[in-house]
Amino acid sequence: MFVMELTYTAPLEAVEEQMDAHIAWLDVHYAAGVFLASGRKVPREGGVILAGGVSREEVEAIAAGDPFAVAGVCAYRITEFLATKTSADLATVRENPAA
């Protein structure tokens, strides 16, 4: 599983100009089952997306296609982790690393 952390690199006005395209991009990846949760940071300096079921290379390509990234209004930090314990709702993405 991946934590995709966005940090805005441009004023909020520039971010807002890309918001509709960003939301459409989110919808595509939710429909594909890759995105599990997303939202804005508080304070509003970026956002966070939880993603699963793809490789690091795939998640990096997904991030590169975000309209925010394409427009140069955010930078991504991607952290991979093993979700060994989850809520029942996320059981399908739970990972059992080899002992």
Helices and strands as residue ranges (DSSP letters): E 2-8, H 12-17, H 19-31, E 35-40, E 46-51, H 56-64, H 67-70, E 74-80, G 88-93
